[in-house]
Amino acid sequence: MTVIEPQAGSSDLVGRVKRLLLSPSAEWERIDAEPATIKGLYVGYVCILAAIPPVAGLIGGQVFGIGGFGFHIRPPLVSSVVSAVIAYGLSLLSVFLVALIIDALAPSFDGQKDRVQAFKVAAYSYTAAWVFGILGIFPPLVMIGALASLYGFYLLYLGLPKLMKAPSEKALGYTAVTILCAIVLSIVIAAITGAVAGAAMFGSGLASHAANTGTMSGTMEVNGAKVDLGKLDAASKKMEAAAARMEAGKNAPSVPAETLKGLLPGAVAGFQRTGLETNSGGAGGMSMAVATGDYQKDGASFRLAVTDLGAMAGMAALASAVDAQSTKETQTGYEKSGTVDGRLTTEEWDREAKSGRYSILVGERFSVEANGNADSIDVLKQAVASVDAGRLEGLAR
């Protein structure tokens, strides 16, 4: 009996993990030949391993607290549990969405469409990230775990051409496009996990409110976080529509990457643009596009990117419906996120390294982000502001 069946024993699962991490090429050969079902893969492998990072993070946060450089807090148990559950559920969803991407992209790289084989690739490529997620039980090791999880990209590179029957010479391109889509997906999921946690804590309250009024409108406040019920209801409908398109295999077209490229300025805050790059792709009802510009001045550089989240806009809208604010201070900088002028905003800055990141969500669909080195965070804010948000809001309609 193999690990792909629901009744598989733990020894099979442990053996598979070891072989994938230590001898991946040979293990992909075995996986390629195995009969499997998506349900079996979920129950016998994904649901088990995907629980490691959120559980480890929950324990680590409660035992050691979170923070650094002498600054530590121990988050409330209830909100930590809710966040862990949400992170776990979104992790399971991510595997399915990445599998759809892999399957839909196969013909573009001379591969063969096969939903089950694509799901195998997605599920087993996440192995390193899940296993090394155990380091979250001791927060200072989280960064090491994050770096170790990059091994999953190598697993993906080996598994894609083997299982999807794509020529080896196209493996790199196939992998790169898949990773691009997966990264955008992970950014959106990371952005909404904390925000949605607050909403999940009062699900029964929402149900009661809807039952009493017949509508989802107004504002509720939970633990200091304001929730726009109308936005929450609209976001859920967007997600339902996106799910229906995925099921039907119909792509909701994204804004052309060339259009996004036209929004990037030639210069900003004394920094000159030195390069441009565009990427786009569609898979299983999802379509995303991104335009990126590189900017340099006196040895400093940053990257400005405009991303059309496409079908992921429903998830982004879900985040913006929850006005959750968070801040974190260190000896050399800070991190904060929340809603500013009606837009979901993330800001990070390290004063010693003079580096950081600033991003906003426009029209609940477009992410605009500046990331890199500059004299101050204000330069990155100017870079983001140089992108015509009004134009993006018009494109979002």
C-alpha positions in Angstrom: 0.0 0.0 0.0 1.4 3.4 -0.9 1.2 6.8 0.8 -1.3 8.1 -1.7 -4.1 6.0 -0.3 -6.1 7.2 2.7 -5.3 4.1 4.7 -1.5 4.5 4.3 0.5 4.0 7.4 2.9 6.5 8.9 5.9 4.5 7.9 5.0 4.9 4.2 4.6 8.7 4.7 7.9 9.1 6.5 9.7 7.0 3.9 8.3 9.1 1.1 9.4 12.3 2.8 12.9 11.0 3.3 13.2 9.8 -0.3 11.9 13.0 -1.7 14.3 15.1 0.3 17.4 12.8 -0.1 16.9 11.1 -3.5 14.2 13.1 -5.3 14.9 12.0 -8.9 14.4 8.3 -8.1 11.3 9.1 -6.0 9.7 11.1 -8.8 10.1 8.0 -10.9 8.1 6.0 -8.4 5.5 8.7 -8.0 5.0 8.9 -11.8 4.0 5.3 -12.0 1.7 5.2 -9.0 -2.0 5.1 -9.4 -3.6 7.9 -7.3 -6.7 10.0 -6.6 -6.8 13.6 -5.5 -8.8 12.5 -2.4 -6.2 9.9 -1.6 -3.4 12.4 -2.0 -5.1 14.9 0.3 -6.0 12.4 3.0 -2.8 10.4 3.0 -0.3 13.1 2.5 -1.3 16.8 2.1 -3.7 17.0 5.1 -1.1 15.5 7.4 2.1 17.4 6.4 0.3 20.7 5.8 -0.6 20.8 9.4 3.0 21.0 10.6 3.8 24.7 10.0 0.6 26.1 11.5 0.7 23.8 14.5 4.4 24.5 15.1 3.9 28.2 14.7 1.0 28.1 17.2 3.0 26.2 19.8 6.1 28.4 19.3 4.1 31.6 19.6 2.5 30.5 22.9 5.6 29.1 24.4 8.3 31.5 23.3 6.3 34.5 22.0 7.0 36.3 18.8 9.4 39.2 18.1 13.1 39.8 18.3 15.9 42.0 19.5 14.5 42.1 23.1 11.0 42.8 21.9 8.6 39.8 22.5 4.9 39.4 22.8 2.7 36.3 23.4 -0.3 36.6 21.1 -3.8 35.7 22.5 -4.5 32.0 22.4 -7.9 32.2 20.7 -6.8 34.5 17.9 -3.6 32.3 17.4 -5.7 29.2 17.1 -8.0 30.8 14.6 -5.1 32.1 12.6 -3.5 28.6 12.6 -6.7 27.0 11.4 -7.1 29.6 8.6 -3.5 29.2 7.5 -4.0 25.5 7.4 -7.2 25.8 5.3 -5.5 28.2 2.9 -2.5 25.9 2.6 -4.8 23.1 1.5 -6.4 25.4 -1.0 -3.0 26.5 -2.3 -2.1 23.0 -3.3 -5.3 22.6 -5.3 -4.8 26.0 -7.1 -1.1 25.3 -7.9 -2.2 21.9 -9.3 -4.7 23.7 -11.6 -1.9 26.0 -12.7 0.5 23.2 -13.5 -2.2 21.3 -15.4 -3.4 24.3 -17.4 0.2 25.3 -18.3 1.2 21.8 -19.5 0.3 22.3 -23.2 2.2 25.5 -23.4 5.4 23.6 -22.6 4.6 20.6 -24.8 3.4 18.6 -21.8 0.3 16.5 -21.3 -2.7 17.7 -19.3 -3.5 15.4 -16.4 -5.2 16.7 -13.3 -4.1 13.9 -11.0 -0.5 14.0 -12.2 -0.5 17.8 -11.7 -1.8 17.4 -8.2 1.0 14.9 -7.4 3.5 17.5 -8.5 2.0 20.2 -6.4 1.5 18.1 -3.3 4.9 16.5 -3.3 6.7 19.8 -4.2 5.4 21.4 -1.0 7.1 18.6 1.1 10.2 20.6 2.0 8.1 23.7 3.1 5.9 21.6 5.3 8.6 19.5 6.9 10.9 22.4 7.6 7.9 24.3 9.0 8.5 22.3 12.2 11.2 24.9 13.0 8.4 27.3 13.7 8.1 25.7 17.1 11.2 27.8 18.0 10.7 31.3 16.4 14.4 32.2 16.0 14.7 29.3 13.6 11.8 30.3 11.4 14.1 32.1 8.9 16.2 28.9 8.5 13.1 26.9 7.9 12.0 29.4 5.2 15.4 29.1 3.4 15.3 25.3 3.7 11.8 25.3 2.2 13.2 26.7 -1.1 14.3 23.2 -1.8 10.7 22.7 -2.9 11.6 24.7 -6.1 14.1 22.1 -6.9 11.6 19.3 -6.3 9.2 21.1 -8.6 11.9 21.5 -11.3 12.5 17.7 -11.2 8.9 16.6 -11.0 7.3 18.8 -13.6 8.8 17.4 -16.8 8.7 13.8 -15.4 5.0 13.7 -14.4 3.6 16.2 -17.0 5.6 14.6 -19.9 7.2 17.9 -20.9 10.5 18.0 -22.7 13.5 18.4 -20.4 14.7 21.5 -22.3 11.4 23.2 -21.3 11.5 22.2 -17.7 13.1 25.5 -16.6 10.6 27.7 -18.3 7.7 25.5 -17.1 9.1 25.7 -13.5 9.7 29.5 -13.6 6.1 30.3 -14.8 4.6 28.0 -12.2 6.7 29.5 -9.4 5.7 33.0 -10.5 2.1 32.1 -10.1 2.7 30.3 -6.9 4.6 33.3 -5.4 1.7 35.6 -6.3 -0.6 33.2 -4.7 1.5 32.9 -1.5 1.7 36.7 -1.2 -2.1 37.1 -1.3 -2.6 34.2 1.2 0.0 35.7 3.6 -1.7 39.1 3.3 -5.2 37.8 4.1 -4.4 35.2 6.8 -4.2 37.7 9.7 -7.0 39.9 8.4 -9.4 37.0 8.0 -8.6 35.6 11.4 -10.6 38.3 13.0 -13.6 37.7 10.8 -13.5 34.0 11.5 -13.7 34.6 15.2 -17.3 35.9 14.9 -18.7 33.7 12.1 -21.7 32.9 14.3 -22.3 36.6 14.8 -22.3 37.2 11.1 -24.8 34.5 10.6 -27.0 35.9 13.3 -26.8 39.4 11.8 -27.7 38.2 8.4 -30.6 36.1 9.7 -32.0 39.1 11.6 -31.6 41.8 8.9 -31.8 39.7 5.8 -28.7 41.4 4.5 -25.0 41.6 5.1 -24.4 45.3 5.7 -23.0 47.7 8.2 -19.9 47.4 10.4 -18.9 45.1 13.2 -16.0 45.5 15.5 -14.1 42.5 17.1 -10.9 43.0 19.2 -10.5 46.5 17.8 -10.8 45.3 14.1 -13.6 46.8 12.1 -15.3 44.6 9.6 -17.3 46.0 6.7 -20.1 43.4 6.3 -21.1 44.7 2.9 -17.5 44.3 1.6 -17.3 40.9 3.2 -20.4 39.7 1.4 -19.3 41.1 -1.9 -15.9 39.5 -1.5 -17.4 36.1 -0.8 -19.5 36.4 -4.0 -16.3 37.2 -6.0 -14.7 34.1 -4.6 -17.7 32.0 -5.5 -17.7 33.3 -9.1 -13.9 32.7 -9.3 -14.4 29.1 -8.1 -17.2 28.6 -10.6 -14.8 29.7 -13.4 -12.1 27.4 -12.2 -14.4 24.5 -12.2 -15.5 25.3 -15.7 -12.0 25.9 -16.8 -12.8 29.4 -18.0 -10.2 32.0 -17.5 -11.2 35.5 -16.3 -8.9 37.6 -18.4 -6.3 39.7 -16.6 -5.2 43.1 -17.7 -2.4 42.7 -20.4 1.1 42.8 -18.8 2.0 45.4 -21.5 -0.7 47.7 -20.2 0.7 47.4 -16.7 4.2 48.0 -18.0 3.0 51.4 -19.3 2.2 52.5 -15.8 5.8 52.2 -14.6 7.5 55.6 -14.6 10.9 56.1 -16.3 12.3 57.8 -13.2 11.2 58.5 -9.6 12.8 60.3 -6.7 16.0 60.6 -8.6 16.1 56.9 -9.4 16.4 56.0 -13.1 14.6 52.9 -14.5 17.3 50.4 -15.7 15.1 47.5 -16.7 11.6 46.3 -17.5 10.1 42.8 -17.3 6.6 41.4 -17.8 5.1 38.0 -17.1 1.6 36.6 -17.4 -0.2 33.3 -17.3 -3.6 31.7 -17.0 -4.6 28.4 -15.5 -7.9 26.7 -14.6 -10.0 29.9 -14.4 -7.2 32.0 -13.1 -5.2 34.6 -15.0 -2.5 36.8 -13.5 -0.1 39.4 -14.9 2.8 41.4 -13.5 5.0 44.2 -14.8 8.3 45.0 -13.0 10.7 47.8 -13.3 14.3 48.1 -11.8 15.5 51.5 -10.6 19.0 52.6 -9.6 20.8 55.7 -8.2 24.2 56.0 -6.6 24.5 52.3 -5.8 21.1 51.9 -4.3 18.3 50.0 -6.2 14.8 48.9 -5.7 12.1 47.1 -7.8 8.7 48.4 -8.5 6.0 45.9 -9.5 2.4 46.2 -10.5 0.5 42.9 -10.3 -3.0 42.0 -11.5 -4.2 39.4 -9.1 -7.0 38.3 -11.4 -9.2 35.6 -9.8 -7.3 36.1 -6.6 -9.0 39.5 -6.3 -11.8 37.9 -4.4 -9.4 36.8 -1.7 -7.8 40.3 -1.6 -11.2 41.9 -1.3 -11.9 39.6 1.7 -8.8 41.0 3.4 -9.7 44.6 2.7 -13.1 44.0 4.3 -11.4 43.5 7.6 -9.8 46.7 8.9 -7.1 44.8 10.9 -4.0 46.7 12.0 -0.7 45.2 13.1 2.7 46.7 14.0 6.0 45.2 15.0 9.0 47.2 16.3 12.7 46.1 16.4 15.9 47.9 17.4 16.6 48.8 13.7 13.2 49.1 12.1 9.5 48.2 12.0 6.8 46.4 10.2 3.2 47.4 10.0 0.1 46.6 8.0 -3.5 47.8 7.8 -5.9 49.9 5.9 -4.7 53.4 4.9 -7.0 55.7 2.9 -9.2 52.7 2.2 -6.4 50.5 0.8 -4.7 47.5 2.3 -1.2 48.7 3.0 2.0 46.9 4.1 5.2 48.8 5.2 8.5 47.4 6.3 11.8 49.3 6.9 15.3 48.6 8.3 17.1 51.8 9.2 20.6 50.2 9.4 20.3 48.3 6.1 18.3 51.2 4.5 16.1 48.7 2.9 12.4 47.8 3.0 9.1 47.2 1.3 6.0 49.3 0.7 2.9 48.0 -1.0 -0.8 48.9 -1.5 -3.8 47.1 -2.9 -5.7 49.1 -5.5 -9.2 48.5 -6.5 -9.1 45.2 -4.5 -7.4 43.7 -7.5 -4.0 45.3 -8.2 -0.9 45.1 -6.0 1.6 47.9 -6.3 4.9 47.2 -4.5 8.3 48.8 -4.2 11.0 46.7 -2.6 14.7 47.4 -2.1 17.3 49.9 -0.9 16.8 53.7 -0.6 17.6 56.6 1.6 14.3 56.3 3.4 10.9 54.5 3.2 9.6 57.8 1.7 11.4 56.9 -1.5 9.6 53.6 -1.8 6.3 55.3 -1.0 6.9 57.9 -3.8 7.6 55.0 -6.2 4.3 53.3 -5.4 2.5 56.7 -5.6 4.0 57.3 -9.0 1.8 54.5 -10.4 -1.5 55.9 -11.5 -3.9 54.4 -8.9 -6.9 56.1 -10.6 -6.1 54.3 -13.8 -5.8 51.0 -12.0 -9.1 51.5 -10.2 -10.7 52.1 -13.6 -9.2 48.9 -15.0 -10.5 47.0 -11.9 -14.1 47.7 -12.8 
